[in-house]
Amino acid sequence: MGSAAAASQPSPAPSEPLLSSSGAQSAGGRGRGRGPSSGSVALSATSQHILELRTESSSSAARPKSATPSPPSGASPVNERGGGDVSSSSRVAAGSRSGRTGAVSTAQIESLTSDLASQCLEPAEKRGSYGRHISLHTNHLVLEKIGNRDDATYFTMYHVDFSPPTDNLNFRHRLLGSHRATIGKFSFDGSVLFTPNPLPCQNGVLRLKANLADDRPFDISLKHVRDLGPTDPDTTRIYGTVFQKIMRLLKFENERKSGKSFDTESKVSVSQHNVEIWPGYITSVSPSDGGLRLLCDVSHKVIRTESVLQFMATARRSARDEEHFKKIVAEEIVGTSVLTPYNKKTYKIDDIDWQTSPEGCTFETRDGPVNLVQYYKQHYDISIVDRSQPLLVHIDKKRRNPEIEPTNIYLVPELCQLTGLSDKMREDFRVMKDVGAHTRVAPRDRLTRMSQFISRVNSSPEASEELRAWGLKLANQPLELPARNILNAREDCVFMGPQGSKRVLITDKCDFSNQLTANKCIKNEPLTRWLVIYSGRDQRGFQQLIDAFGRFVPDLLHGTVERPKDVRLDGDRAEDYIRAIKDHVTTTTNIQIVVCLLPTKVEQKYNAIKRQCCISTPVASQVIISRTLSNDSKRKRIVQNIGLQMVAKMGGELWGVQLPTVQQVGRLMVVGIDVYHEAKKRSESWLGVCCSLNQHATRYKSSVHKQTPGVELGGFYNVLFQKSLYKYREMNDGELPERILIYRDGVGDGQMRLVRETEIPQLISACRAIQPDYCPAFTVVICQKRINQRFFDMRGGDKGNPMPGTIVDTDVTRRGFQDFYLVSQHVRQGTVTPTHYVVLRNDPGKRPLDVDCIQKCTFRLTYMYYNWPGSVRVPAPCQYAHKLAQLAGLNISGTPSELLSDRLYFI
C-alpha cells in the first residue's frame, strides 16, 4: 500500500480469498442475504471501437454464490498496482430489449440513461436579460490546462491487449506499472488506458514486454483509439479520480461513490448526543460554459459513537418480544450505512443474518479454516467480546472482476458504528441544534473553508505535482461570475382577498403570512360540516382548538365557521379513530373534513388515519398534535395556519401570483411530476402528477401511480395525463390548454434522455387520445434539488446569501444545455441552496415562451405552495407532486380515491 493510504487505514489482511457459500459455515445455518435487484447484461462502450460485455448479476431472488466474512482485501489503492496512478471506473450503459408499443421495459430505461455530455441539446437561447445585474462568488474553481498539448486535447485513449491473456485485473495493472518510465501517468480500467501525454507509438501501436516474479513473459500492445476533449465523459471521470487521489495525498478518507472526502483528524465530538462529526469536502470536475471547473463544497459525515451491538441491546430492552426486537433492529439498520473503524470504510447494510455468529462463521484461508473471532484478532488485533451476536450483511455487487458474482460481506455489529441521524434524533430539537452548530455553515465560513482547501492543495508538493502531471493547475481563489436578480418590487406580487382583489408586493424575506391573515384568502370554502375526533385525555386540547377557531379563523376566511360535530373517544388507539370515521363520515352526514386530535405523534396511528381517509372513506383530513395548541402566545398563528390548510384541502384558493395571461401564452396548464422512492422497499416507487386547472394555477387535478422495477411502464403516463386534460376541459368551458408547462423533479443527469424519449411521447399521445388534432405546445423543465452548487452575494464586500430571485445562467451552466440556477428562498441560518433547472424541451407554439418568461414563471410558482406563505425550493406543482407521491408511498401504501383528486388533500 502506498504511504499516503497506509497512514490513514490499516493494511489489508494477507489472505482473504473470496469463497463460495459452501466454504462459509455457521453454527446456526445460512443467512438471508438478498440478491441484487437487476439481472441484466451491462454494455460498456467507451467508443465505437471498444465494446466490453459485463454480466452484472443473476436473478434478484438468488442468493449470491460467494461470501466473504470481512471487508474485501482487493480494494487496495491504485499506486500499489505497480505504477498505475488512477483507476478509471467502468463506463456502463445497458442494452435494450423489445417491448409492447408505447411501453418501456426496465432494460430500455437503462439503455436511455447515459452520461450527460452525450445527450446535449442545442438551446434556442440560453441566457435571459430581465432583471438587475449583480456579481456573485461561487464554489467552483477554475482548472487551468497546462502543458504542451493543444487546448482541444486532454487525454489519449489506448486499447490494451495482453498475450498470453490474463483475467486478473490487479496483475494487468502490475504489468503496465513495470513500464512506468515509458507510459508515465495513466488511468486504466482493465482494458482501456488513458494518458495525459501521447505514447511513442509506431503505426498507432506501442508494443511492450514484461516479466514479473515468476519470469513468465508477457507481450503488451497499446493501440491508439482517439484523443479526448474537455467535454468527453471520460475526461471528467478521469479528473474525478485524480482528485480522489489528491484527497488521499492530503490525508483525507475518500468515499468513492459519493465523491466526498473527510478529515478524520479534525473530527468534532458532540458527546451529549453520542455522535461525532467528520468535516470534509465534496469535489467533482465537469465541463461548463466557461470551461473546465472543479466544484468544491463543504461536507460533513455524522458518526454515532455507539456500536450497532449497543443499539441492539437498547432495542432489546424496549421490545415486547423477540420478533418485535428483530423488527426494530431491521427497520433502523437495513438500508442504512455503517462505519467499520478498523479500516474507516463505509458499508450499506442489505440484511441481517440472525443465524450466523462471529464464532460460527468460518472460511478457508491459505493457513487453514478460521472464524471471524480468530480473523480479527490475527489481522487487526481486535478481540470480539460477544461471540454469539448476529452478523450484518453487505452485498458487494461491483467487484473489479466482472466474472465474480455478487458476494456477501459479513460485518460484526460490535465493530460497526451507525452513520447519520436516526428519525428519533431528527425529531429532537436539541440534537438538531447541537449538530447543526457544526454542520450548518454560513456563507462566509463556507468560503473560508474553500480557501483553506485551495491553500492545502497548492501548498502540498505531492498534490501539486499530481495535478501538474495530469496537465492541470488549480486557481488561487473561487470563481466570480455575473448574475441577475429578477425580483421586481413593482411587479412581483401575491394576490389575496376575495377574488384576488388585494395586491401584496413580495419582499426579499419571502414571507407574506402577516399580509395573508390581514387580507384573507381568494376563495373560501365555508367550514360548516366538519368533524373533530379526540380522546378523553385531550379534552383540554379540544376545547382550546374550538375556542381558537371561533376567535381567529372566521375573519381570516371571510366566511362561515360553524361549531364542528365532535366525537370523544374512550381510548386513543388507531382502531378507535378509524371506527369513529367509519361511523360518522357517511353520505348522509356529508362531512367536508375530518380533524383528528392526537395526544402524541405516533407514525403508525397517523398512517392508519390517513389510509382510512384517503382510500376507504374518502374525505379530506387534518391531524393535529394537541400539545402544539398549548402555547398561548403561538396559538393564534398555529390555528390560523391550520384553518388555511384545511380550506386548501377542501378545494379553496388561498392566494395567487401573476402568471402569463391567455393573450401572452395562450391557455396555460402547469404540471408537476415527482417520484417518491421507498428507502426500505427499494423495489417500489410512486409517481405523483399534479396538473393545474386554471390560468392562475390555483386549482389542481392529481394522480398517483405505483411503479415496480422489472414491470414495463406501459401507458400509465398516458392515462394519468388524460384524466387531467378531461378535468381541465370540464372546468374551462370545453377548452383545452394551448401551452403545457411541465416541471419534472427527481431526474438525474443520466436520466434526461429517458424523460425526453419515453415520458414526453406518452404525454403527447395522451393529447392525441383526447382529440386527434390536439397538439399543444410543450415546455418541459427538469428540476434538480440535490446539487452542491452554492453562490455568494458580493454586495458591500459581505459574502452572504443571494437574495431570492437570483438567476445564474452563465459560466457554470452545462455546456450544450438551456439551463439556469435559481435561488428562490430566504434562509435565516446556513447557506441557501439553489435549484438547477434544465429546459429539456420548449416548443415555439403560437405564442413562444422565451427564456425570461420561463425564469419568471419558475420563480413566481415557488410562491404558490399553499402549505407555506412564502417561497419554497421548487415550483408549487412539483412540491405538490412530491407530497402526493410521499403520502401514497410512505403513509398510506396505496392509491388514494379518485373522489379526492381535484383537491389538495395531501398537503
N, C-alpha and C positions, 0 to 999 in steps of 0.2 A: 504494500500500500504506500502511496506517496506520502511524503512528510506532512503535507497540509492536512490531508484526510486523517492521517494517523494521530494528529494532535487533537482531533475532535471526536473520534469514536474508536472503540477497540477493534483490533484486527479480527477478521472473521475466523471461525474455527478451521483448523486444517483439514478436517474431514467431515463434511456434512452432505453426503450423497442424497439425491432425490430417489426415494424408494417407492415401489408400487405399494398399494394399500395392503397387500398381503404381507409385506415386510414390517408393517407397523402393528403392534399388538397392544391390547389394553386389558385391564383387569375386568372391565365390565362390558366390553363389546365396542362396536364401532360407533363413531359419532354420526350426527345427522347433517353432515356438510352438504349444503345445497350447491348444485352445479351452476355454471354460468347461464346467463339468460339468452344467449344467442348461439345459433348453430350454423352460422354462415361461413362461406369461404371468402376471406378478405383478399382483395387485389391491391397490391402496392405498385403504383406506377409513377416513377419519377420523371419519365419522359416517354415518348413513343418508342424509344429504343430498348427500354428496360422494363420488364414485367416480372413481378415476383409473387408467386402464389403462396398464401399462408393459410393453413387450416387453423382456425382460431379455437374451436371447441366442439364438443359433442352436445347432445341434447341437454336442455336445462334440467331434465328430470334425472339425468345420470349422475352418479357420484364420481368425482374426479378420481382418476386411476392412480395418481401419485400422491404421496403425503410426505410432508417434512415436519419435524416436530418443533422447529425453531426458525427464526428469520433466515432467509436463504443466504448462503455464503457467496453466491456468484455475483452479487451486486457490488463488486469492488470498483473503486474509481478507475477512470479510463486510463490514467497515466501509469497504472500498474500493468497495462497490457503491452508493454514493451515499446512505447513511443507514440501510440495514438493519443491525441490530445483532447479531442472532444468526441463524444459518442452521439451520433445523429439518431434521433428517434425515428422509427419507421413511419413512412407515409402510408396511410390506409384510406382506401375508398372501397366500396363494396360493389359487387356485381349485382345484376338485377335479374328478376325472373318475370315472366309474363303473368298477367292477371286479367281480371274482367275489365271490360271497357268502362272507364270512369272510376275504376278502383285502383288503389295504390297499395302495394304489398310492402311489408317491412323491408325486404331486400331492395325494392325500388326506392324506398325512402333513403336507405343508406347510400344508394348509388347517387342520390341527388345532394348529399351532404358532403361537400368538398371544401378545400381551402378557399378563403375569402378572395385572395388575389386572382383565382382562376374564374371568378364569376363577376368580374367588374362590369358595371353598366356605364354607358355614356350618358351623363346627365345633360338635359337641355340647358340648364343654367344652375350653377352651384351656389353662388353667393347672393344673399339678399342685400338690399341697400337701405331699407327702412330702419329708423332708429337713431340713437345718439352714439357716436363713435367713442370708444373707450380703449384703454390699454390694460392688458392682463398679463400676469405671470402664470405659468403652468408647470405641472410636474413632469414635463417632457424635457429631455436633454438632447442637444444636437450631437449626433455621431458623425464626426468628420472622417471622410475616407482619405487615407494617406497611402503612399507607396507609388510604384511606377505604373500600375495598371490604369487604363482609361476609366473615366467615371462611369461608363456603362457596364463594366465588368467587375464583379466582386469575387466570384469563385469559378473554378473549373471543375466539371464533373467527369469522373472516370468510372468505367465499369471494370471490376476486378475479377479475374479468374485465377484459380489455384489448380496446379497439377502436381501430384495427384489431388483429386478433390478432397476437401475436409469440411465436415458439417459443424465442427467445433468453433463457435464464434470467437471465444477468447483466444484460441490457437491462431485464428486468422489475424487477430489484432497483433499477436506476438510476431507473426511472420512479417507483417508490414512494418512493425516497430523496429525490426532489426535493420531496416533501411531508412532510419530517421534522417540520416545525413543527406540522402538523395531526395526523399519526399518532403521533408520539412514538416510544418504543421499540417494536420489533416483531420478530417472528420469522416468516420467510417461506420456504416450501419450493417456491415456483413457482406454486402455485395456492391455497394456504390460508395465511392470515395470522393470527397471534396477537398480541394486545396486552395489557399488564397493566392498562390503563385503557380504558373504553369509548370508542368514537369518536362524534362528533356526527352520528349518522345521522338521516335523515328517512324514516319508514316502514320502518325496518330497513335502509336502504341509504345509503351515503356515496358521492357522485359527485365525482370529481376530474378535472382536466385537466392534462396535462403536455406540455411542449415541450422537447426536448433539442437537441443541437448542430445537427442537420440541419433543425430547425424543423418536423418532422412532428408534427402534433397527435395526442395520444392521449387517449381517454376511459377512465377507470378507475372501475370500480364495485366497492365493497366491501360485500357482502351479509352481514348478521349471521346466523350459524348457531346458535351456542349458547354458553353460559358453561361454563367448565371448573372443576371442583373439585379438591381436593388429591389424590384417588385416580385421576384421569383419566390414562391413559398419556401423553397429550400434555403434561400438566403436568410430570411428572418428566423427560420428554425435553427440554422447553424449558429447565428449570432445569439440566439437564446441559450444554447448550450455553452457558448463561450462565456456568457455572463454567469451561468451556473458555476463554471469552473472558477471564475474570478471571485465569486462569493465564497467558494471553498478556500481559495487562497487568502481571503480576508478573515478566515476562521469562523464563517457562518455555517449553520446547519441548513442544508437545502431540502426543500420539499419539491421533488422533481415535477410532479404533475401540476402543482398549483403555481409554480414559478416563485414561491415565497422562500425567503431565507431568514433565519433567526439567529440572533446573537445570544447564545445561552450564557455567556459570561456576564451579560448585563441584565439578567433576569431580575424581576421585581417580585417580592413576596407580598401577598395580601393574606397574611396568616389568619386574620379573624374569620375568613371565609374558606380557608384551606385551599387556596389557589395561588398559583404564581403565574406571572406574565412574562413571556419572552418577546422583547422588541425585535423588529426586523424590517425587511423591505420586500416588496414585490416588484419584480422587474420584467419587462418584455420589450422586444425590439419589433418595430413594424414600419413599413414604408408609409409615408403620409404625403399630402400635397406639398409639404415644404421640404421633403427629403426623408432620409432615414432618421428615426427618432427612437430614443430609449425612454420608455415610460418608467418612472421610479416613484413608488408611493410607499408611505409608511404602513406597516402591517404589524399585527400582534397575534400571538398564539397564547391561549389561556389553557393552562395545565392544572388539573386538580391534584393536590398533593396526596390525597388518599388513594390507595391502590384499589383495583377492581375488587379484590378479595375483601377489603374493608367495606366497600359499598355493599357487597353481597351479605356480609354479616349484619349490617344495618337493616337491609331489606328483609332478612330472615326474621329479625325481631319484630317487625311490623306486619308480617304476613300472617294470614289466617291459617294457612296450611301449606304443605309442600308445593302443591300445584299453583297456589296464589304466589308463593315465593318465586317460582320459576318464571311466572308471567311478569312479575315486577322487574326482575332482572333482565329478561329478554326485551321488554319494552324500553328499558333505559339504555341497554348496551348494544343490541343488534342494530346495525345501521349507523352506529357512531364510530369514531376513531379513538384508538388508544395509543399511548406512547410507551415504548419499551426503553427505560432509562439506561440500560446497559449498553445500548448501541444508538440511542437517540433517534430511533426510527418510528414512523407512524404507520399504523395498520388499521384498515377499516374492518370491523367485525361483521362477518356474514352469518355466523351461527354460534351456538354454544353446545359443546359436546358434554352432556351431563353424565355419560357412562365412562368416559376416559379420565384418567388422572395422571399427574406427573410421574408417579411411580409405576403406573401400569402401562404407560405408553412407551414402548421400546422400538428401536430401529437399529439397523445394521450400519456399522462403520468398518473401516479397514482394520480397526483394532478389535472388532467383535461387537456384539449387541450391547447397547447402553440404553438406559431410560433417561427421561428429562432431568431427574434429580441428579444423576451422575453427569449428564452432559453440561449442565450449567455450573456445576462445581468444578469440572475439569477445565472448561474453556473461559469461564467468567469469574471463577472463584465465588460463586453465589450459592448459598445454602438455602434450599427451599424448605420452609418450615411446615406448611400444610401439604402433605404428600397425597392427600385424597381429594383435593379440590378439583372441580371440573375444569375443562380446558376451553379457551376461546378459539374460534376457527376463523381464519382469514383465507379466502380463496384467491390464490395468486393466479390471475388469468393471463398475464402478459409476460411470460418468461422470454428471455432473449432468443432461445432456440425454439422456433415455431413448431417443431415436431414434438415437443414435450407438451402433454396435455395439462390443463389447469391442475394445480396442486393445492392441497390443504396445508396451511401453515398453522401449527398448534402453538398457542400462546398461553402462558401461565398467569392467571389473574393476579397472583401475588406479586408478579413482576411487571404489571401493566398499570399505567395511570390513565384515567379518563381525560379527554381533552374537551374544551368548550364548556359552556354553562348548561346545566340542566334546566328543564322547564320550571322547576320549583325555584331555582336560583334566579331565573329571569323575572319571576313574579315578585321577588324580594327587592323592595326599593333600596334597602341598604347595600345589598350585594351589588346591584347595578350602579349605584352611586360610587362605591369604593373602587369597583373595577373600572368604571368609566373615567375616573380621575386619571387613569394611566392610559386608557385606550382611546379616549375621545380627545383628539389632538386639534388644537386651534390652528388657524391658517398660518400665523407667524411661526409657531413651533414646527409645523409641518415643513415649511420652507427651510427652517434651521436644520432639521434632520436631513433634508435633501442636500444642503450644503455640506453637512458632515459626511454624507455618502460620497459626494464628489471628491472631497479632500482625502477621504480614506482610500479611494481608488487611485487617484493621481499621485498620492504620496507613497504608495506601495510599489517598490521596484518590480516585484513579481507580477502584480496586477497590471501595471503599466506596460510591462514587456509583453504580457499575454495579449493585450489589446493591440499593441504595435505589430506583433507577429501576424495578427489577423487583419492588418491594414486599417485600424481604427484609432481614432483619438477622441476622448470624451471632453465635451465643453466644460468650462470652468464655472458656469452658472446656469440656472434654469432658463428656459426659453421664454422670451417676452413676445407677445403677439397682439394684433389688433382684434377688437371685438365690437359688438354693438349691444345697446340696451333698448329693447322695443317697448318697455313700459311707458306709455304716454299718459301723463296725469290728466290731460284734457279729453282723451278718447277712451281709455280703458276704464270701464265702469261695470258695476253689478246692478242689475235691475231688480227692485224689490217692490213691496206694496201690492195692493190689488191690481191685477192685470199688468204688473211691471211698471206702475206709474211713478215710482221713486227711482232716482238715478244716484248711485253712490260711487264715487271715484275710488279706484284701487290705489292703495298706498304701498310703499316699499316694505311694509310689515306684513302684507298679505293676510290680514285678519280683519274681517268685517262683522264679527259676532255682535259687537255693540250696535252697529247700524242695523243689523238684521232684527234684533229684538225691538228696536225703536220703530222700524218701518214695516215690519210684518212680512209675510210671505206672499208670493204672487197668487197662487190658487190654493185655497184651503179645502180640506175635507172635514166637515163638521163631525166632531167627536161625540156621537150620540148613542152608539151601541157598542160599548167596549166592555170587556170582561177582565177583572183582576182576580187572580188566584194567588192565595198566600197561605202559609201555615200559621197555626195558632201562636207560635213563638215570634212571628213577625207582625203581631197586631199593631205595635207601635210604629213600625216602618210603613205599614199600610196606611195608617192614619196620617203620617207625615206626607206620604205621596198624595193622598186625596186632598189634603189641605193645600199643599203647594200647587197642585194642578188648578185648584179653584182660584187661587190668588194670582198666579203668574202666567198661566197658559192662555186664557181666553183673549186677552189683549194682543198677545203675540200672534195668534192665529186669526184674528179678526173674524171669529166665528163662534158657534155654539160649542161649549164643552159641558156636557151633562155628567152627572154622577154615574160611575160605572156600575154594572152588576158585579157583585163581589162574591167569591166563594172562599170560605175559610176551611182549611184542611186540618184534620186531626194530626196527621203526620206530615213529613216533608220528603218522602221518598219520590223517586221519579214516577212510580206507578200511580201515586196519589194525584200528581199533576195531570198525567195522561188521562186518568179516569174522569177528572173534572172537565177536561177539554172535550172528551167524547160526550159527556152528559149535557154540556151547556152550549156547545157550538153545533147548531143544527140548522136546517133550512128554515125552520120557523123563527128561531131567535135572530138569524141574520147578523151575527156578530161581525163587526168591522175588524177588530184587532184584539188579540189576547195578550194580556200583560201578566207575566209570572214573576212574583216577588220571591227571591231565594235568599235564605239566611247567609249562605256562603257560596263561593264559586266552586262548583263541582262539575268537571267536564262531562262525566257520564250523564248526569242529570240534565245539563244544558243540551247535550246532543239528543237525548231522548225526547225532550220537549220540542226541539226544532224538527226532529224527524216526524213527530206526530203532526205538527202544524204545517209542514211543507209537503208531506206525502199523504198521510192517512186522513187527516181532517184539514183540508186546505184553507188556511186563514193566516193573515198577517200576524206576526208575533213579536213581542218585546220582552226580553228577560232583563230584570233589574236585580242587582245585589243590594239588599236592604241597607247594608252599612254605608253605602255611598250617599244615602239620604240623611245620615246622622249629623253631618257638619252643617250647622246653621248658616254659616257665612257663605257656603258654596251651594246651598240647596237651590236657590233661585236659578242660578246658571245651569245647574245639573238638570233640573226639571224642565227648564225651557229647551235645553238640547234634546232631552228625551221626547218632549212634545213634538219638536220639529222632525225628529227621526220617525216618530210614529206617523205623522202626516205624510212623509215621503213614502213610507211603506204602504200606506193606504191609497197612494196614487196622486197625492198632492204635488204641487210645484213650488219649491221654496224660493228660488231666485234664478236669474238668467244673466247671460253675458251677450255682448254684441258679436254675433257671428255674421258671415256673409249673407246678404239678402238673396231672394229669388232673382232679382234683377241682376245681381252680380255674378252668381254662380249657378243659378237655376235651383230647382227644388233639391234640398240637401238632406242626405241621411248620413249620420256619423255612426260608425261601427267600432266596437271594442272587442278584441279577441285575446284570450289568455288561457293558459293551461296550468292546472294545478297537479303536481306530481306528489303522490303519497310517499313520504320518506320511508315508512316501514313496509309498504306494499309497493315495491319498486316496479312491479309488473303492471300497475294501473296508473292511469292519469285521467283527468277530467278536463274537458274543453268547455269554456264558457264563452257565449256570444251575446253581446248586448247591442241592439240597434235602436237609434233614436227614431221617434215617430213624428217629430215636427221640426220646423226650421230652426228653432232655438235650442234643440237638444235638451228639453226638459222632461220628456216622456220617453219610455223605453219599452221595447219588447225583448225578452231574454229567453235564452235556450241553453241547455247544458247537455253534454254527451260524454258517456264513459268510453274510454279507449283502452284496449288491452293490446300490448305488443304481440305480434305474430298473427293478429287478425287484420284482414285487409280493411283499409279505411273506408272504402266504398264511397257512397254518395251522401254520407250524413251531413257534410257541409252544405250540400245542395238542399237537403230537406230543411235544415235549421234556418237557412237564409230565406227560403221560400216563405216560411211562416211569417218572418218579419216583413217581407215585402207585401204579403197579403194584408197584414195588420196596418202597415203604412198606408196602403191604398184605401183601406176602410176608414181611416181617420183623416184622410186628405181628399175627400170628395172624389174618389175614384182615380186620383192621380198617383203616379209612381215617381220615385226620386230620379232626378236627372244627373246628379253628381253624388257618388258614394265615396265618402272619405273613411278609410279603414285604418285603424291603429292596431297593429298586431304586436302583442307583447310575448315574452318568453321565447324569442328566436335568437339563437346564437349565430356567430359569424358563418359557420359551416352549414346553416340550415336555410339560407336565403333562397337558394335555388329550389328547395322544397316548397317554400311558400309561393314562389313565382310560377313554378311549373305544375303544382298539384292543387294548392288551395285556391289560387285566383281563378284557374279554369273552372273549378266547381262553382264558385260564386257567379261567374259569367253564365254557366249552364243553368243556374237557378233562375237568372233573369230571363233566359230564353224559354224556360218552362212556364213562367208566368205569362209571357206574351212573346211569340216568335220573333217579332221585330223590335223587341225592347232591348236597347243597347245603351245603358247609362255609362257615363264616364267614370272610371275608377281612379282613385288616388290611394295608394297603399303605402303606409308608413310603418316601418319597423321601430319598436321602442325597446331600447336596451338599458336596463337599470343597473345591472350588475357589472359595473365598469369601475376602473381605477383612475380615470382621468379626473384631475382637480384643477380648478382655476382660482386665481387670487387677484383681487382688485388692487390696483396700484394708486388709487386716489390719495393725494396728500402724503405719499410715501408709506402709508399704513397698509400692510399686506393683510387685507381682510377678505371676507366672503364677498363675491359679486352680488349685486342686487338682483332680486327676482326680475325675470325678463331679459337676462343676459344671454346673448346668442354668440356662439363661436362657430364660424363656418369657413375657416381658412387655416392653412398651415398644418394643424394636427388632425385635420379631417382625412377620411380614407381616399386614397388615390383612385379615381375612376368612379366614385360614388357621389350621388347627390345627398349629402348628409350634413348634419349640424348637431351641436351640443346646446342644450337649453338648461339654464338654471331657473327653476320656476318657484322655488321655495325660499322662505326666510327661516334660518335656524338660529337659535339662541346660544347653542353650545356646539363646539367642534367645527368641522369643515363641511360645508354644503357639498352634496354630491350631485353633479349634473346628470341629465339623461341624454343618451345618444339616440338620435333619430336618423333613420336611413329611408329616403324616399325610393321605394323599390319600383313603383310604377306611378305614372302621372299622365293619364290620357288628356289630350287637349280638350275634347268635347266642344260643345257650342260656346262655352264660356270658360276659358282656361283658368287654372288655379296656379298662379305663379309662386315663386319661392317665398316672397314676403307674405303672401296670403297664407301659405301653409304654415309658416313660422308663427304668424299672429294667431291663427286658429288653434294651433297646438298649445300655445301659451294660455290663451283665454279659456280653453277647455279644461285646463288644470284647476280652474276655479269652480267647476261645475259638479264637484263631488258632494252630494247632499249630507254626508256624514261629517263634514268639516267646513266651517265657514271661513275658508281661506283657500290657498292653493296646495295641491299635492304634487307628487313627483311625475305623474303621467296624466294624460288627458282622462277626464272622468269616465268616458266609456270603457277605457282599459281597466280602470280601477274597479268599476262595476263588474266587468267580466272576471276579474281576479277574485273578487269577493264571492261571486256566484259559484265559480269553479271550486273555490276553497270550501264553501258551505257544503256543496254536493259531495266532495271527496273526503273532507276531514270530519265534518259534523254529522251529516245525515246518511252518508254512504249510500246514496240513491239519487234518483232523478226526481226533482220536485214536480208537483202537479202543474199541468198546463193552465189551470184556472188562475194561478198567481203570476203568470208570465208577463202581464202588462203592468206590473207594479214592482217597485224596488224593495221587495220584501226581504232581500238578502243583505242589506247594508247594516 
